[in-house]
């Protein structure tokens, strides 16, 4: 159950972003401004409530920071992803690997058609939904046994029980 909370929170946040940007025809700047206004008002109301109830809430700025290792790994992942994409496009552009060239052209054409058919926010929301479904399926404990049965694999606990 705990592994499902993260993807569901991401899906709910993505739904709100999609609604704000696609149906309200608002910009991302407007979205961030609205989010900060709601957060500021909520924190002000909670602060007034806690002050009225004489509850002291310590605010530690260290909880709002990420470690140097986390920042380095985040930017290393971003650099590796961009480097891999750049190298694939460089190899495809040389024309030596015709299969890779055709795959890149086909993918870019499909992305162009999708971009003309539906808005970028809709494509991003569909991608978020698919990613959340993937995370739920990957983290689901019941999914392991169902996939194992579909693939013809035996469950490890069943094989131990049969051996004894």
N, C-alpha and C positions, 0 to 999 in steps of 0.2 A: 504494500500500500504506500509506503514511503517513497518508493521509486517512481510512483505515478504522479506525485504531487508536483514535482518540477515541470514535467511536460504539460500538465494541466494549467499551471500558473502561466507558463509561456503561451499556451493556446489562448487563455483568457486575455492576457495582455495583447497578444497579436490581434485578437478579435476587436478589442477596443481601438487599437491603432488603425485597423482596417476600416472600422466604422467611421472613425473620425476623419481619416484621409479620403476614403472612397465615397462614402455617402454624404458626408458634410461638405465635401469639396474644399477641405482646409489643407493648409500646408503643414509640413513637419514642424516648422517654427511655431506655428499656432498650437500644434499638439504639445510641444514641450512647454510652451507658456501655460497652457491649460493644466498640464500635469503639475507644474511647479506651483501654480495658484492653488490647486486642490491640496497639495502637500503642505504648503505654507498655512493655509486656513485650518487644515486638520491638526497640524502641530500647534498652532496658536490656541485652538479650542482645547486640545488636550493639556497644554501648558496652563491655561486658565483653570481648567478642571482640577489638575493636580495641585495648583497653588491654593485653590479654594479648599481642597481636602487636606492641605498641609503634607503633601507627599513630595519628597525631594527626589528628583530624577537626575542622576549624574550623567553628564554628557562627556564621554571620553573621545577625543578626536582620533585616538589610535584605532578605534573600531571602524573608522571610515576610510582607513588607508589599506592598501594592499602591499604585500611584501615585495621586496626587490626581485626575488626569485619568480614570483607570480607574474610580475610585469615583464621580466626577461623572457619567460616561457611564452607569454601571450604574444609578444612581438616577434619572437623566433618562429612561432607557428604561422603568424601572418606573413613573415618574410619567406618562409618555406613554401607557403601556398602560392604567393605571388611569383616566386622564383620558378616553381614547377609550371605554372601557367605560362610564364614568359618563355621557358625553354621548349614547351610543347609548341607554342606558336612560332618560335624561331625555327625549329626543325621542320614544321609544316610549311613555313614560308620558303625554305630552301628548295622544296620540291623533290628531295631525294627519297622521301618515304611517301609514296603516292597514296597508300591506304590511310595514313595519318592525315594527309592533306584533305582527302575526301571526307573523312570523319569530321575534321574541324570545319570544313565548309558546310557540311550537312547540319552540324550543331548550330553554327552561326545562322544559317538560313532558318532553322526551326525557331531559334530564339527571336529572329526578326519577325517571323510570322506571328508568333505568340505576342510579341510586343506591340504589333499593330492591331491584333484582335482584341486584347484586353489590356487594362492599365497595369503599370508596373507594381502598384500597390496590391492588386489582385494576384499577380504572379508571386509576389513576396509572401502574401498571406497563404496561398496554396502551398508554397514551399515550407512555410512554418507548420502548417497542418500536417503535411507529410512527414516532416522531421519529428514532430511530437508523436505521431503515430508510430514511427520507427523506434523512438525512445521507449514508448510504452511497451511495444512488442519485444524489444530487446531486454527490458528490465522485468518483464512479467515472469513470475515464477511458474505460473500455470502454463505459460506458453512453451517453456522448455519441454515439458512432458508431451504436450500436443504436437510440437514439431518433431520430437523424437519418435513418436508413434507414426507420424506421417512419413518420415524418412526411413522408417523401418528399423530404427535403433531401439535397443532395449534399454529400459531404465536401469540405472546402476543399483538402486535399492532392490529392484525385482531380481536382478541377477545374484545379489548377495543372499536373498531369501531362498532362491532356488538351490544355491550351493549348499546351504546348511541343512 
